[in-house]
Amino acid sequence: MSYELSIVLCTIDERTGLRSLTGKLENILNIPFQIVFIDDGSTDGSREFIQDFSASHSNSKYIFNSSKQSLLIADYSGIKNSDGKYIVLMDADLQHPVDKVNDIYEKLKQGYDIVVASRYMSGGSTGNRKAVRGLISRVAGAIAHIIVKNSRGTSDPLSGFYGFRSGLRMDIDQRWRGYKTLLFLLASNPGTRITEIPYVFRERDKGDSKIVDGMDFILTYLIELFLVKRVEVKVRKSFH
């Protein structure tokens, strides 16, 4: 089967949201598409739902990890196991509006290499997020713009909702920890055509976030930026 689009969903205890999300994807997508589930130790019935869903849907596959991975590695695993012409990464908990998947796909068909759903462009919003979290996100994004040259092509370089054409380079080591897979995609592919679409972010209702809070997040993010910059320098040197 040839798929136009692969959708990567990384899950931890997302059973309630998964039922709604998969139903919405089936309703709005009128193209051959695939769902790739990456589950990191759910105990709420998510795995049983994924198994049942995959048994009745030949356009889905899953990977069950024995323990929680960092989001970076979970995303990377899903990307490597995707078969579509284009790949979309999004949250499995309905924080990302499903109807925007079609908008991302349309931009990719127009010839863009990477399409970012942005909270910060005109028409986008961070929703009812707490002010402190908003400030941290803004500062983290500004730092990314300074350090990672190719991230300047989007107003939301830390977005977890984006699509890209299959075959783009992705320089990631399986031993790394991190959360911002988009930064590695951008750093690995200088000179790509990047565009963005607006979306309104929603806070999660249920489920376990893969992103930790506090100092652990800050430390992990700073290390992640160092790794991203190392990737960018390595890739740019290979072009000379």
N, C-alpha and C positions, 0 to 999 in steps of 0.2 A: 504494500500500500504506500502510495506517495502522499505525503502530507504537506500542505501549504504552511501550516503553523504548528509548532510544538509549544505547549504551555507548561512551564515548570512550576510546581507547587511544592514548597517545603513545609512540612507539617510537624507539629507537636501538639497533641490533644486538640484537634480541630474538627471533631466529628460533626457537630451541629453546623458549623460554617461550611464544611465540605459538601454536605447534601445540597445546600442552597446554591453554593458556587458552581458545582458541576451542572446543576439543572439550568442555571442562568447561561452558562457557556454553551450548552446544547441548544438553548433557545435563540441566542443572538448570532451564533456563528454559522454561516451558510457555506463554509469551505471545508475541505478535508483537514481536520485538525487532530492533534494528539495531546493527551495529558500525561505528563511524567510526574509521578508522585515520589517525593523523597521524605520518608518518615524517620524521625529520630527518637524512637522509643515511646511512642504514644501508648497510654494505658486506658484511654477513655472510650475505646471502641473505634477510633479512627482507622486502625489497621484492618479491622474486620470490614469496615465500610469500603476501604480502598480495595481489599481483596474481592469483595462482592461486586463492586463496581467494575473492576477490571475483568472479572469473569464474564460479565455481560456486555462489555464494551471492548472490542478488539483494538480500538484506537487509544488504549491506555496501557501503561506499564508502571511498575513501582520498584523502588529499592527501599528495603527496611534496614536501617542501621541499628546496631545493638545498643548504642548510647548516643547522647546528644553531641552532634558535631557543631562547629561554628557555622554560621549562615554562609560564609564564604565557601566552605568546602561542600556544604549541602547543595548550594547553587551550582557549583562547579561540577559536581557529580550529575546533577540533572541536565546541565548543558551537554556534557559529554555523552549522555545517553539519549539525547533528542535526535529525532529523525526528520524534522520538518525543514522546509526551505528557509523559514524564518523561526525565530525563537522569542518567546515572551516570558519574562519572569514577573511574578506578582505574588502578593500575599494570599494565603489560603483562608484568611479570616474576614474577608469582605471589607478590609480597609481600603482596597483599591476598587473603584467602580468598574464592574465587568463590561459595561457598554463601551468603555474606552479601548478595549482590546481591538475592536474593529477599527478605531481611529489610528491606532499604532500600526495595524496591518496595512491600512491604506497608504500611510506614509512610506512604509517599507516598500510597497509595490511601486511607489513613485521613484524609487531609486536611492533612497536614503539608506545608509549603512546601519545607523543607530538612531532609534527614536525614543526619547525620554519623556515619560509623563511627569510633568513638573507641577509642584505646589506653588511655585514662586513666580511664574509668568502670569501675564494678564489672563484672567479667567480661572486661575488656580487658587487654591486656598489650603491652609493647614487645618481647617475646621476648628473644632473646639479644644485644640491641644493647649496644655498649660503653658503659660508665658515662659517659664524657665526652660522647658524643653524646646520651645521655639527659639529662644535665644541661643541655646547650645547648638541646635541644628544650623542656625544661620552662621554662627562663628565657625563651626566645623566646615560648612560649605565654603566660606570665604577662604579658610586656610587651604582647602583642596584646590581652589582656583589659583592660589599663589604657587602651590607646589607642583601641581599636575597640569601641564600646558593644555593638553587636549580636553581637560574638564571644562575649560572656559567656553566650550561650544554649547553648554547648557546652563540654565539658571539653577538647576537642581542636581548637582553632581552626586549627591548622596541618595538619590531616589532609589527605591526598591522596586519600582514599576517601570519597565522599559522593554523594548524589543530590538532585535538586531538580526542581520542576515547570517545564516549558518555559514561557517567557514572562517569567520573572523578569528584572529589570533587571541589566545587567552593564556597569558603567562602566569600560572599559579602553581605553587608548590603545595602538595597535599599535607605537608606538615604545618602550614601557616594557619593562624587564627585570624578571623576578621568578620566584618559584617557588610562591607560596602563593595560588593562585587562589581558594580558599575564602574568604580574607579579603576579597577584592574583592566576591565574591558577597554576603557578609554585610553589608559596608559599603554596598552598593548597594541593599539591601532591608531597611530598618528596619521593625520591626513584623511581620515574617513569623513564622509558626509553625515553630519549630525543635525537633527532637528528635534523639536519638542512639541508636545500638546499639553494643554492645561488639564488638571484634575483636582478635585476636592477630596482631601484626605479624611478618612473616618477613623475614630478611635476603635480599637478592638472591643468586642462585647465579651468574648470568651476565648479560651485557649492560652497557651504559654508562649510568650515572646522568646525568640532566639537571641534577642539583643538585651544584654544585661545593663543595669543602671550603675550610676556612681563612678567611683574612681576606676573600677575594672574596665568600664567602657572607655573612659578617657585614655587609660594606658594602652588598651588594645588598639584604639583608633590611632594613637600617635605611632605605635609600632607599625600599624597597617599603612599609614602614610609613608613611612620610611621604605617599606617594601614596595609600595606603588611607585615611588620615585625611582627606586632601583630598577624596577621593570621598565619604566619609561626611558631611563638613560640607556639601558641595555638595548632596547628595541631601536631607539634612535641611532645608536652607534652602528647597528646592523645595517642601516640604510646608507651608510657612508662608505 
